[in-house]
Amino acid sequence: MIISAAGGALLHFPMTWLLKDSPWQLAVSMSVMLFFIAGSAAIVPAVYAELFPTKIRTVGVGVPYSICVAVFGGTAPYLQTWLGSIGATSLFNVYAVVLLAISIGFVFTIPETKGKDLTH
């Protein structure tokens, strides 16, 4: 997860710069960024499941995930449109990189559950 988030953060600005008006630029920038997204997406369900005991796992994963998707994913298009309308388009890129940096910091706080009983 750390490599995925760090790679996405480091390449966010270059891939945004590459993205102009040709199909090959879209294909390259999307492929590169999707590579890093896939690195996290592959293990995130297992990490989420290990954060909560089995009795509350569904609610423990579902509620915070839904709130975060609504708050950050739901408002991102509006934020990007608003920042673009006031001439601050690069601020959205900064916002995305800051969120990736917060994710990297959070990964270091996740407890190790190897060998632990997750039923309690």
C-alpha positions, 0 to 999 in steps of 0.5 A: 500500500505504501508503494502504491500511494507513494507512486501515485503521489510522485507521478500525479503531477507528471501524469496530469501534465502528460494528459493533454488532447491525444488518445495516447496521452490518455492511455499512458497516464491512465495506465500508469496511475491505474497500475498504482491504484491496483496495488492498493486495491488488491490488498485493501479488502483484506486489510479492512477485514483485519481491522475489526473483529468478526462480530462487527466486521461488516459494519466496521468496514462498511460504515467508515468506507461509505462515509469516506467515499461520500465525503472525498469521492462524492465531493471531488468532482465538485471541488475540481470544477470549482477550483477550475472555475476560479483558476486554481486547477493545480490545487486539486492535484495538491489536494489529491497528493495530500490525501495520498500522503495522509494514506501513507501515514495511516498505513504505519498506524495499522496494527499487525494482526499476523498470528492473532485471533480476529474473532475478538 
